[in-house]
Each structure stands twice: as structure tokens, then as C-alpha cells.
Amino acid sequence: MDAATLLDEKDRRAAGEAGIAVFADRLILEAQPPVDDETLDAVAARCAGPLPEALVALWRVSFGGRIDYQLDGQISFTELFWPESDGYHDLWGWIDHEADSGVVRFLPFGGFEYLDRLYVDTAEGLENGRVVYWQQGLPRGWELTEGDRADGLAVDVRALFGQLALEDDPWADGDADAGTDLRDAVDDLAEEQPRVAGKLRELVRRAVLGWRAALAAGTLAGEPRLRRLALDRAASAGDLGLLERLATAGCDLAEPVRGGLTPIDIALVNGRLEAAEGLLGRGVPVVNTLRTGSHAVTAELARSLLGRGALVTADAVGGAIDNDDPEVLRLLATRLPSPGERAEAQVLVPRLRMLAAQATHAADRSGDRRMRDRATVLRELADMITAGAGS
């Protein structure tokens, strides 16, 4: 049963009075009043072609609001832009931002602050209504892929809303990454309208990604989003038993599942060394493992990863600074492969010298030989990087 069947007009009015609208079976929070014809005409006048039907349908339900679901692929979508909103820009501000030629083909209608934006294609023809995204890249070392990204996302706005999901049930998991605002809004409504709130709660829960049920049913391997989520959860928890079950179910333990990270990368990010060693024993690729896990690996594991072809980069060395074992830092520092990487590592030098001084002071007070060794490694690495950058 979809929202059109589940909710009658009285239910929608009650939800609307609480600032909740429903479009394509997904809840919009802080829902704004529907768009009027005059504003629609004003927006259309700024576009290269006709406003897509699905976007107009959305705006006829709620001309702006907040989104508390998740999209696949780490694209953040928390706001539907509207005039005079309190975001980074309002709708008109984003249109002005895009309108170098006076009109826009790709109309910005939602996103997250200034980092992620969603657009609809307003050009005449078959592409009209297509949703595309733009995402600002993070600085080097924050993620494996670098630079800004843009791509198609959905055939129209309705299909986009169909992709909105929740990785966890917000009523079952108080620490869920998304959905807690949905939960709170529905629970607040329940104080005055328990019947309507119950229907909205049902809609929210239908959007929860049920990867466990798919695993039990034997269908997980054929459902990419659920499969990637299951691999992510198993690796994050270091659950070797679950990883084995996923492999038996047909999942690829080397599949990139989040931001280019594979399960072994995710295990290392979370310090799950036993799981990482288990995955290493399965022969999974390790090219980025030291970039993601140099803060956590043992020296023995680092040598194994190097022997399998793991890259050593400036950000890998930067991560190793936080490793408790100075041997890991020494090992990676001597493997920086090129003058270019050493030059990029120059930014680490002030921190290395500060930490070396702190370690020396701690060693002088405590007599801790390990701390003195750490100070030596940090100081030698700072000298090596400085010398390399100057050559």
C-alpha cells in the first residue's frame, strides 16, 4: 500500500499542520506551502526549457523543506531549496549562482550546504526531467577519489525520491546516521494525531534497507545497494563470520562499497585487524590499505600489505603518525616512492617536529625507551622530508 492509498486528505492535512508533507512515499520535514502559479512562471522564465512535470508535482506538494533519508553513493541531500530559505543560498540564490548565460539548463532544486547539489534538466526533449548531481571533492587525504564529481542520478524527481532510504530503523537504533529527525517529527505528531503518526511511521519504516532479510532469503547478491551495505556493516564491525556468510551468498569481498573503499579498507579504518588479516588471506586487492589503515596496522601487517602491493603515499605516512608503533612510521617513511610524494608530505613537517619534541619531553620524564624511539623516528622523518623537498 503506497502513501496515496494509506493517507487520505484528512491525514495529509493533519501531517501538514505539523510541517510534514509526503511525496512519492517519502516524508518531507519543515514542509513549505505548495508553489503558486506566479512563482512557477518566474522559475520557468529562468530555465532553458519547460519545468519537468515531476518537479512541478513535488513543488505542488511542498515548495521546499528538509530531507532526512540517505541516497546511495554518499551523496548528501538534506534540503529542498525554496525562496528565502536559511540555507547557504535560497532557491533564487542557487539559480543566480548557475545562470552565467542568463538562463539555466540544469535547475538546482536541492542538496547539502555548498558541497552537494541536485539538478533537473530543463532542456527540451527526452532528457527533460533527468536528475543529475554535483559534489565538491574533499582535500587530498580525506578520501580516495579526488576532485569534484558530477553524474546522472535518476530519470526524474519521483525516481530520485524512490532512491531515498534509511540504513537503520530510527525507532530501533537511536544512533542511526539518518532518520532520527523523521522519528522525532512523527513521535511529536503522535501526541495529537496517533492514527496519522502510525501511518507515517509505517511509511518511514518501509524505506529501511533490509539487507539481513535479503541475506536470509538468498537474494542479497543480486541487490547492489543492500549488498554493499551488508559488506560495509560486516567490515566495520570486524565480523569475520558475517563476511564468510556474505562470500558464500555470492558477494564479492573485494567490491568497492563506500567512497571507493573495499571491505579490507573499511576494516582497517575501524581498526579491525583480525578481519583485515582474514580478508588478506582471501587474496583481496590491497592497493589502498595503507592509505586507509596506516594508523592502525601492526608493523608485521604493514610488511604483508607492502609485499602485496599496497601503495605508500604522503597521506599514508600522515596516518602512520598516529600509529602507536613507531616502526610502522619508519617503515612507510622509507617507502615514499617519489620526490613528488615527499614534496606533498612537506605539510606534515611542523606536526612531526612538534610531536617529536613532545615525545622527547615525555621520554625524559618517564625514561620510556619506546617513547624515545618514537621521538627519533619523528625527527628523522621530518629531516628526510625536508631534505627531499629541497633537492
C-alpha positions as a LaTeX table, in Angstrom:
\begin{tabular}{lrrr}
\hline
Residue & $x$ (\AA) & $y$ (\AA) & $z$ (\AA) \\
\hline
Met1 & 0.00 & 0.00 & 0.00 \\
Asp2 & 1.52 & 3.33 & $-1.09$ \\
Ala3 & 1.02 & 6.72 & 0.50 \\
Ala4 & $-1.80$ & 7.60 & $-1.90$ \\
Thr5 & $-3.77$ & 4.66 & $-0.54$ \\
Leu6 & $-2.54$ & 4.80 & 3.05 \\
Leu7 & $-3.16$ & 8.51 & 3.66 \\
Asp8 & $-6.43$ & 10.30 & 2.96 \\
Glu9 & $-6.79$ & 14.06 & 2.58 \\
Lys10 & $-7.61$ & 14.48 & 6.27 \\
Asp11 & $-4.42$ & 12.61 & 7.19 \\
Arg12 & $-2.37$ & 14.81 & 4.86 \\
Arg13 & $-3.84$ & 17.97 & 6.35 \\
Ala14 & $-3.03$ & 16.79 & 9.87 \\
Ala15 & 0.53 & 15.97 & 8.83 \\
Gly16 & 0.83 & 19.30 & 7.03 \\
Glu17 & $-0.16$ & 21.19 & 10.17 \\
Ala18 & 2.85 & 19.53 & 11.82 \\
Gly19 & 5.14 & 20.57 & 8.94 \\
Ile20 & 5.21 & 17.14 & 7.30 \\
Ala21 & 4.42 & 16.51 & 3.62 \\
Val22 & 4.55 & 13.24 & 1.70 \\
Phe23 & 5.80 & 12.89 & $-1.87$ \\
Ala24 & 6.45 & 9.58 & $-3.60$ \\
Asp25 & 6.08 & 7.73 & $-0.27$ \\
Arg26 & 8.80 & 9.81 & 1.42 \\
Leu27 & 8.34 & 12.38 & 4.17 \\
Ile28 & 9.45 & 15.99 & 3.80 \\
Leu29 & 10.08 & 17.84 & 7.07 \\
Glu30 & 9.65 & 21.58 & 7.63 \\
Ala31 & 7.49 & 21.32 & 4.52 \\
Gln32 & 6.80 & 24.67 & 2.88 \\
Pro33 & 3.44 & 25.64 & 1.34 \\
Pro34 & 2.80 & 24.47 & $-2.23$ \\
Val35 & 4.17 & 26.65 & $-5.02$ \\
Asp36 & 1.81 & 29.14 & $-6.66$ \\
Asp37 & 1.43 & 29.66 & $-10.39$ \\
Glu38 & 3.12 & 33.06 & $-10.37$ \\
Thr39 & 6.28 & 31.65 & $-8.77$ \\
Leu40 & 6.26 & 28.66 & $-11.11$ \\
Asp41 & 6.16 & 31.04 & $-14.07$ \\
Ala42 & 9.02 & 33.08 & $-12.58$ \\
Val43 & 11.19 & 29.97 & $-12.16$ \\
Ala44 & 10.30 & 28.72 & $-15.64$ \\
Ala45 & 11.39 & 32.05 & $-17.10$ \\
Arg46 & 14.91 & 31.38 & $-15.78$ \\
Cys47 & 15.14 & 27.94 & $-17.42$ \\
Ala48 & 16.23 & 26.77 & $-20.86$ \\
Gly49 & 13.06 & 24.74 & $-21.37$ \\
Pro50 & 9.87 & 23.64 & $-19.64$ \\
Leu51 & 9.82 & 22.77 & $-15.96$ \\
Pro52 & 9.72 & 18.96 & $-15.65$ \\
Glu53 & 6.36 & 17.51 & $-14.64$ \\
Ala54 & 7.75 & 15.54 & $-11.67$ \\
Leu55 & 9.44 & 18.63 & $-10.21$ \\
Val56 & 6.24 & 20.62 & $-10.53$ \\
Ala57 & 4.35 & 17.77 & $-8.85$ \\
Leu58 & 6.83 & 17.86 & $-5.96$ \\
Trp59 & 6.52 & 21.62 & $-5.61$ \\
Arg60 & 2.71 & 21.36 & $-5.69$ \\
Val61 & 3.06 & 19.21 & $-2.56$ \\
Ser62 & 5.85 & 21.14 & $-0.83$ \\
Phe63 & 7.82 & 24.05 & $-2.28$ \\
Gly64 & 10.89 & 23.31 & $-0.17$ \\
Gly65 & 11.73 & 21.52 & 3.05 \\
Arg66 & 14.18 & 19.21 & 4.80 \\
Ile67 & 15.10 & 15.65 & 3.85 \\
Asp68 & 16.25 & 13.06 & 6.41 \\
Tyr69 & 16.90 & 10.00 & 4.26 \\
Gln70 & 20.04 & 8.63 & 2.60 \\
Leu71 & 20.99 & 8.31 & $-1.05$ \\
Asp72 & 23.27 & 5.62 & $-2.36$ \\
Gly73 & 26.85 & 6.66 & $-3.10$ \\
Gln74 & 27.47 & 9.13 & $-0.27$ \\
Ile75 & 25.60 & 11.97 & $-1.95$ \\
Ser76 & 24.10 & 14.22 & 0.70 \\
Phe77 & 20.57 & 15.53 & 0.13 \\
Thr78 & 19.17 & 17.32 & 3.16 \\
Glu79 & 17.39 & 20.35 & 1.72 \\
Leu80 & 14.82 & 21.15 & $-0.95$ \\
Phe81 & 15.65 & 24.72 & $-1.88$ \\
Trp82 & 12.93 & 27.36 & $-1.58$ \\
Pro83 & 12.79 & 31.15 & $-1.77$ \\
Glu84 & 14.03 & 32.89 & 1.37 \\
Ser85 & 15.25 & 29.68 & 3.00 \\
Asp86 & 18.02 & 29.98 & 5.57 \\
Gly87 & 20.46 & 27.65 & 3.79 \\
Tyr88 & 23.75 & 28.52 & 2.12 \\
His89 & 21.64 & 30.03 & $-0.71$ \\
Asp90 & 17.90 & 30.07 & $-1.22$ \\
Leu91 & 16.38 & 28.83 & $-4.48$ \\
Trp92 & 16.85 & 32.15 & $-6.25$ \\
Gly93 & 20.41 & 32.40 & $-4.99$ \\
Trp94 & 21.29 & 28.99 & $-6.41$ \\
Ile95 & 19.68 & 29.87 & $-9.74$ \\
Asp96 & 21.73 & 33.07 & $-9.86$ \\
His97 & 24.83 & 31.03 & $-8.98$ \\
Glu98 & 24.25 & 28.81 & $-12.03$ \\
Ala99 & 22.91 & 31.34 & $-14.53$ \\
Asp100 & 26.08 & 32.53 & $-16.26$ \\
Ser101 & 24.20 & 32.85 & $-19.56$ \\
Gly102 & 21.01 & 34.29 & $-18.13$ \\
Val103 & 19.08 & 31.01 & $-18.21$ \\
Val104 & 19.85 & 27.61 & $-16.72$ \\
Arg105 & 19.52 & 24.24 & $-18.38$ \\
Phe106 & 20.19 & 22.41 & $-15.13$ \\
Leu107 & 17.94 & 23.83 & $-12.43$ \\
Pro108 & 19.26 & 23.39 & $-8.85$ \\
Phe109 & 16.48 & 22.23 & $-6.54$ \\
Gly110 & 18.16 & 20.56 & $-3.56$ \\
Gly111 & 21.37 & 19.41 & $-1.94$ \\
Phe112 & 23.55 & 19.86 & 1.12 \\
Glu113 & 25.08 & 23.22 & 2.03 \\
Tyr114 & 27.55 & 24.15 & $-0.74$ \\
Leu115 & 29.03 & 20.65 & $-1.07$ \\
Asp116 & 26.34 & 18.64 & $-2.90$ \\
Arg117 & 23.72 & 19.86 & $-5.35$ \\
Leu118 & 20.93 & 18.14 & $-7.25$ \\
Tyr119 & 19.62 & 19.50 & $-10.55$ \\
Val120 & 16.85 & 18.73 & $-13.01$ \\
Asp121 & 17.47 & 19.02 & $-16.73$ \\
Thr122 & 15.07 & 21.58 & $-18.22$ \\
Ala123 & 16.14 & 21.17 & $-21.85$ \\
Glu124 & 13.50 & 20.25 & $-24.41$ \\
Gly125 & 13.39 & 16.59 & $-25.38$ \\
Leu126 & 13.94 & 13.18 & $-23.87$ \\
Glu127 & 16.40 & 14.41 & $-21.23$ \\
Asn128 & 13.88 & 16.81 & $-19.70$ \\
Gly129 & 13.39 & 15.99 & $-16.03$ \\
Arg130 & 16.55 & 13.92 & $-15.60$ \\
Val131 & 18.20 & 14.41 & $-12.19$ \\
Val132 & 21.95 & 14.95 & $-12.05$ \\
Tyr133 & 24.24 & 15.77 & $-9.14$ \\
Trp134 & 27.41 & 17.73 & $-8.49$ \\
Gln135 & 29.61 & 17.04 & $-5.48$ \\
Gln136 & 32.61 & 19.04 & $-4.33$ \\
Gly137 & 35.73 & 16.97 & $-3.79$ \\
Leu138 & 37.39 & 16.95 & $-0.39$ \\
Pro139 & 41.06 & 17.83 & 0.19 \\
Arg140 & 43.72 & 15.23 & $-0.55$ \\
Gly141 & 43.88 & 12.56 & 2.14 \\
Trp142 & 40.21 & 12.81 & 3.14 \\
Glu143 & 39.00 & 10.31 & 0.54 \\
Leu144 & 40.44 & 8.01 & $-2.10$ \\
Thr145 & 38.88 & 9.77 & $-5.07$ \\
Glu146 & 39.87 & 13.39 & $-5.59$ \\
Gly147 & 38.26 & 16.33 & $-7.34$ \\
Asp148 & 34.69 & 17.39 & $-7.96$ \\
Arg149 & 32.23 & 14.82 & $-9.30$ \\
Ala150 & 29.08 & 15.00 & $-11.43$ \\
Asp151 & 26.84 & 12.34 & $-12.93$ \\
Gly152 & 23.28 & 11.31 & $-13.63$ \\
Leu153 & 21.26 & 10.09 & $-10.67$ \\
Ala154 & 17.64 & 9.39 & $-11.64$ \\
Val155 & 15.28 & 9.64 & $-14.60$ \\
Asp156 & 13.15 & 12.18 & $-12.74$ \\
Val157 & 12.38 & 13.58 & $-9.30$ \\
Arg158 & 9.92 & 10.80 & $-8.45$ \\
Ala159 & 12.57 & 8.19 & $-9.17$ \\
Leu160 & 15.02 & 10.17 & $-7.04$ \\
Phe161 & 12.63 & 10.07 & $-4.09$ \\
Gly162 & 12.27 & 6.34 & $-4.67$ \\
Gln163 & 16.01 & 6.03 & $-4.05$ \\
Leu164 & 15.78 & 7.75 & $-0.66$ \\
Ala165 & 16.22 & 5.12 & 2.03 \\
Leu166 & 17.38 & 4.53 & 5.59 \\
Glu167 & 20.20 & 2.19 & 6.53 \\
Asp168 & 18.74 & 1.71 & 10.03 \\
Asp169 & 15.31 & 1.84 & 11.63 \\
Pro170 & 15.43 & 5.09 & 13.64 \\
Trp171 & 12.99 & 3.68 & 16.22 \\
Ala172 & 15.24 & 0.66 & 16.78 \\
Asp173 & 18.63 & 2.40 & 16.62 \\
Gly174 & 18.99 & 5.68 & 18.47 \\
Asp175 & 22.41 & 6.27 & 16.87 \\
Ala176 & 21.19 & 5.93 & 13.28 \\
Asp177 & 23.02 & 8.20 & 10.82 \\
Ala178 & 19.72 & 9.35 & 9.30 \\
Gly179 & 16.05 & 9.17 & 10.16 \\
Thr180 & 16.15 & 10.46 & 13.72 \\
Asp181 & 14.54 & 13.76 & 12.68 \\
Leu182 & 11.84 & 11.76 & 10.91 \\
Arg183 & 11.32 & 9.73 & 14.07 \\
Asp184 & 11.11 & 12.80 & 16.27 \\
Ala185 & 8.66 & 14.57 & 13.96 \\
Val186 & 6.40 & 11.52 & 13.78 \\
Asp187 & 6.58 & 10.96 & 17.54 \\
Asp188 & 5.68 & 14.61 & 18.17 \\
Leu189 & 2.69 & 14.25 & 15.86 \\
Ala190 & 1.63 & 11.09 & 17.72 \\
Glu191 & 0.83 & 13.15 & 20.80 \\
Glu192 & $-2.05$ & 14.83 & 18.95 \\
Gln193 & $-2.70$ & 12.54 & 15.98 \\
Pro194 & $-1.67$ & 8.97 & 16.89 \\
Arg195 & $-3.52$ & 7.37 & 13.97 \\
Val196 & $-1.87$ & 9.60 & 11.37 \\
Ala197 & 1.51 & 9.24 & 13.06 \\
Gly198 & 1.16 & 5.46 & 12.89 \\
Lys199 & 0.66 & 5.65 & 9.14 \\
Leu200 & 3.66 & 7.93 & 8.70 \\
Arg201 & 5.77 & 5.63 & 10.88 \\
Glu202 & 4.84 & 2.77 & 8.58 \\
Leu203 & 5.95 & 4.78 & 5.54 \\
Val204 & 9.28 & 5.62 & 7.16 \\
Arg205 & 9.95 & 2.01 & 8.10 \\
Arg206 & 9.23 & 0.81 & 4.58 \\
Ala207 & 12.26 & 2.83 & 3.46 \\
Val208 & 14.65 & 0.91 & 5.76 \\
Leu209 & 17.13 & $-1.19$ & 3.78 \\
Gly210 & 16.54 & $-4.79$ & 4.86 \\
Trp211 & 19.83 & $-6.42$ & 3.95 \\
Arg212 & 19.51 & $-9.06$ & 6.67 \\
Ala213 & 16.19 & $-10.25$ & 5.25 \\
Ala214 & 17.70 & $-10.34$ & 1.76 \\
Leu215 & 20.62 & $-12.41$ & 3.06 \\
Ala216 & 18.24 & $-14.85$ & 4.72 \\
Ala217 & 16.16 & $-15.06$ & 1.54 \\
Gly218 & 19.20 & $-15.71$ & $-0.64$ \\
Thr219 & 18.65 & $-12.61$ & $-2.79$ \\
Leu220 & 21.32 & $-10.29$ & $-1.37$ \\
Ala221 & 23.98 & $-10.81$ & $-4.05$ \\
Gly222 & 21.57 & $-9.56$ & $-6.71$ \\
Glu223 & 20.65 & $-6.36$ & $-4.88$ \\
Pro224 & 23.64 & $-3.97$ & $-5.18$ \\
Arg225 & 22.67 & $-1.38$ & $-2.58$ \\
Leu226 & 21.78 & $-3.96$ & 0.05 \\
Arg227 & 24.87 & $-6.00$ & $-0.78$ \\
Arg228 & 27.21 & $-3.04$ & $-0.38$ \\
Leu229 & 25.57 & $-2.06$ & 2.90 \\
Ala230 & 25.94 & $-5.60$ & 4.25 \\
Leu231 & 29.63 & $-5.70$ & 3.29 \\
Asp232 & 30.17 & $-2.28$ & 4.88 \\
Arg233 & 28.50 & $-3.32$ & 8.14 \\
Ala234 & 30.37 & $-6.61$ & 8.35 \\
Ala235 & 33.75 & $-5.00$ & 7.69 \\
Ser236 & 33.11 & $-2.06$ & 10.04 \\
Ala237 & 32.26 & $-4.47$ & 12.85 \\
Gly238 & 35.14 & $-6.81$ & 12.00 \\
Asp239 & 32.63 & $-9.66$ & 11.78 \\
Leu240 & 34.57 & $-12.41$ & 10.00 \\
Gly241 & 31.70 & $-14.84$ & 10.36 \\
Leu242 & 29.33 & $-12.49$ & 8.58 \\
Leu243 & 31.91 & $-11.76$ & 5.89 \\
Glu244 & 32.18 & $-15.50$ & 5.27 \\
Arg245 & 28.39 & $-15.77$ & 5.04 \\
Leu246 & 28.32 & $-12.92$ & 2.55 \\
Ala247 & 31.00 & $-14.56$ & 0.44 \\
Thr248 & 29.09 & $-17.84$ & 0.50 \\
Ala249 & 25.97 & $-15.92$ & $-0.57$ \\
Gly250 & 27.78 & $-14.69$ & $-3.68$ \\
Cys251 & 29.05 & $-11.30$ & $-2.53$ \\
Asp252 & 32.45 & $-10.11$ & $-3.74$ \\
Leu253 & 34.66 & $-9.32$ & $-0.74$ \\
Ala254 & 36.77 & $-7.04$ & $-2.94$ \\
Glu255 & 33.85 & $-4.88$ & $-4.12$ \\
Pro256 & 34.14 & $-1.11$ & $-3.54$ \\
Val257 & 31.28 & $-0.35$ & $-1.20$ \\
Arg258 & 31.70 & 3.19 & 0.12 \\
Gly259 & 33.68 & 6.09 & $-1.31$ \\
Gly260 & 35.94 & 3.70 & $-3.20$ \\
Leu261 & 36.70 & 1.72 & $-0.04$ \\
Thr262 & 36.60 & $-2.07$ & $-0.15$ \\
Pro263 & 35.83 & $-4.25$ & 2.89 \\
Ile264 & 39.52 & $-4.59$ & 3.82 \\
Asp265 & 39.92 & $-0.80$ & 3.70 \\
Ile266 & 36.84 & $-0.36$ & 5.90 \\
Ala267 & 38.08 & $-2.97$ & 8.37 \\
Leu268 & 41.39 & $-1.11$ & 8.67 \\
Val269 & 39.74 & 2.30 & 9.03 \\
Asn270 & 37.92 & 0.87 & 12.04 \\
Gly271 & 40.96 & $-0.91$ & 13.46 \\
Arg272 & 39.53 & $-4.39$ & 12.82 \\
Leu273 & 42.87 & $-6.07$ & 12.24 \\
Glu274 & 41.67 & $-9.66$ & 12.59 \\
Ala275 & 39.07 & $-9.09$ & 9.88 \\
Ala276 & 41.65 & $-7.35$ & 7.69 \\
Glu277 & 44.03 & $-10.28$ & 8.07 \\
Gly278 & 41.20 & $-12.68$ & 7.23 \\
Leu279 & 40.42 & $-10.73$ & 4.06 \\
Leu280 & 44.11 & $-10.58$ & 3.22 \\
Gly281 & 44.17 & $-14.36$ & 3.47 \\
Arg282 & 41.46 & $-14.44$ & 0.81 \\
Gly283 & 43.73 & $-12.58$ & $-1.58$ \\
Val284 & 41.68 & $-9.39$ & $-1.92$ \\
Pro285 & 43.40 & $-6.37$ & $-3.54$ \\
Val286 & 45.26 & $-4.18$ & $-1.05$ \\
Val287 & 46.32 & $-1.19$ & $-3.14$ \\
Asn288 & 44.77 & 1.46 & $-0.84$ \\
Thr289 & 45.04 & $-0.32$ & 2.50 \\
Leu290 & 47.91 & 1.76 & 3.87 \\
Arg291 & 46.21 & 4.97 & 2.79 \\
Thr292 & 43.19 & 3.98 & 4.87 \\
Gly293 & 44.73 & 1.94 & 7.67 \\
Ser294 & 48.27 & 3.10 & 8.40 \\
His295 & 47.08 & 4.49 & 11.73 \\
Ala296 & 46.01 & 1.01 & 12.88 \\
Val297 & 48.23 & $-1.64$ & 11.28 \\
Thr298 & 50.97 & $-3.51$ & 13.08 \\
Ala299 & 54.44 & $-3.46$ & 11.57 \\
Glu300 & 54.01 & $-7.11$ & 10.59 \\
Leu301 & 50.72 & $-6.41$ & 8.82 \\
Ala302 & 52.21 & $-3.35$ & 7.13 \\
Arg303 & 55.01 & $-5.51$ & 5.72 \\
Ser304 & 52.48 & $-8.04$ & 4.46 \\
Leu305 & 50.46 & $-5.31$ & 2.76 \\
Leu306 & 53.58 & $-3.80$ & 1.22 \\
Gly307 & 54.53 & $-7.22$ & $-0.07$ \\
Arg308 & 51.12 & $-7.49$ & $-1.76$ \\
Gly309 & 51.47 & $-4.12$ & $-3.49$ \\
Ala310 & 49.92 & $-1.58$ & $-1.11$ \\
Leu311 & 50.71 & 2.00 & $-2.10$ \\
Val312 & 52.69 & 4.31 & 0.16 \\
Thr313 & 51.63 & 7.92 & $-0.28$ \\
Ala314 & 52.01 & 11.13 & 1.68 \\
Asp315 & 48.60 & 10.61 & 3.29 \\
Ala316 & 49.57 & 7.05 & 4.26 \\
Val317 & 52.60 & 8.44 & 6.08 \\
Gly318 & 50.39 & 11.11 & 7.63 \\
Gly319 & 48.11 & 8.41 & 9.01 \\
Ala320 & 51.05 & 6.45 & 10.38 \\
Ile321 & 51.97 & 9.40 & 12.58 \\
Asp322 & 49.02 & 8.37 & 14.76 \\
Asn323 & 50.13 & 4.74 & 14.95 \\
Asp324 & 51.32 & 3.66 & 18.39 \\
Asp325 & 54.19 & 1.68 & 16.86 \\
Pro326 & 56.96 & 3.98 & 15.54 \\
Glu327 & 58.26 & 1.11 & 13.42 \\
Val328 & 55.21 & 1.47 & 11.15 \\
Leu329 & 56.01 & 5.13 & 10.57 \\
Arg330 & 59.67 & 4.34 & 9.91 \\
Leu331 & 58.72 & 1.56 & 7.52 \\
Leu332 & 56.36 & 3.70 & 5.45 \\
Ala333 & 58.55 & 6.79 & 5.51 \\
Thr334 & 61.38 & 4.91 & 3.83 \\
Arg335 & 58.98 & 3.71 & 1.11 \\
Leu336 & 57.75 & 7.08 & $-0.14$ \\
Pro337 & 58.21 & 6.36 & $-3.81$ \\
Ser338 & 58.96 & 9.67 & $-5.46$ \\
Pro339 & 60.21 & 13.21 & $-4.90$ \\
Gly340 & 56.67 & 14.37 & $-5.68$ \\
Glu341 & 55.20 & 12.38 & $-2.80$ \\
Arg342 & 57.93 & 13.65 & $-0.49$ \\
Ala343 & 57.16 & 17.20 & $-1.53$ \\
Glu344 & 53.48 & 16.66 & $-0.75$ \\
Ala345 & 54.49 & 15.29 & 2.64 \\
Gln346 & 56.16 & 18.63 & 3.45 \\
Val347 & 52.92 & 19.77 & 5.08 \\
Leu348 & 53.49 & 17.11 & 7.76 \\
Val349 & 56.83 & 18.53 & 8.91 \\
Pro350 & 55.61 & 21.05 & 11.55 \\
Arg351 & 53.43 & 18.39 & 13.16 \\
Leu352 & 56.24 & 15.85 & 13.08 \\
Arg353 & 58.64 & 18.25 & 14.83 \\
Met354 & 56.04 & 19.19 & 17.44 \\
Leu355 & 55.26 & 15.54 & 18.19 \\
Ala356 & 58.98 & 14.71 & 18.30 \\
Ala357 & 59.52 & 17.42 & 20.92 \\
Gln358 & 56.56 & 16.17 & 22.95 \\
Ala359 & 57.79 & 12.57 & 22.77 \\
Thr360 & 61.30 & 13.63 & 23.82 \\
His361 & 59.91 & 15.52 & 26.80 \\
Ala362 & 57.77 & 12.53 & 27.80 \\
Ala363 & 60.75 & 10.17 & 27.45 \\
Asp364 & 62.95 & 12.45 & 29.57 \\
Arg365 & 60.36 & 12.43 & 32.33 \\
Ser366 & 59.46 & 8.75 & 32.24 \\
Gly367 & 62.52 & 7.03 & 30.83 \\
Asp368 & 60.25 & 5.23 & 28.33 \\
Arg369 & 62.54 & 3.84 & 25.62 \\
Arg370 & 59.63 & 3.32 & 23.24 \\
Met371 & 58.70 & 6.98 & 23.53 \\
Arg372 & 62.32 & 7.99 & 22.89 \\
Asp373 & 62.37 & 5.75 & 19.81 \\
Arg374 & 59.19 & 7.42 & 18.61 \\
Ala375 & 60.79 & 10.85 & 19.03 \\
Thr376 & 63.79 & 9.71 & 16.99 \\
Val377 & 61.62 & 8.36 & 14.18 \\
Leu378 & 59.52 & 11.52 & 14.04 \\
Arg379 & 62.57 & 13.77 & 13.97 \\
Glu380 & 64.34 & 11.67 & 11.32 \\
Leu381 & 61.24 & 11.65 & 9.14 \\
Ala382 & 60.88 & 15.44 & 9.38 \\
Asp383 & 64.53 & 15.82 & 8.36 \\
Met384 & 64.15 & 13.35 & 5.50 \\
Ile385 & 61.05 & 15.07 & 4.10 \\
Thr386 & 62.67 & 18.49 & 4.40 \\
Ala387 & 65.81 & 17.31 & 2.63 \\
Gly388 & 63.79 & 15.57 & $-0.09$ \\
Ala389 & 61.63 & 18.62 & $-0.77$ \\
Gly390 & 64.69 & 20.79 & $-1.12$ \\
Ser391 & 66.51 & 18.52 & $-3.55$ \\
\hline
\end{tabular}
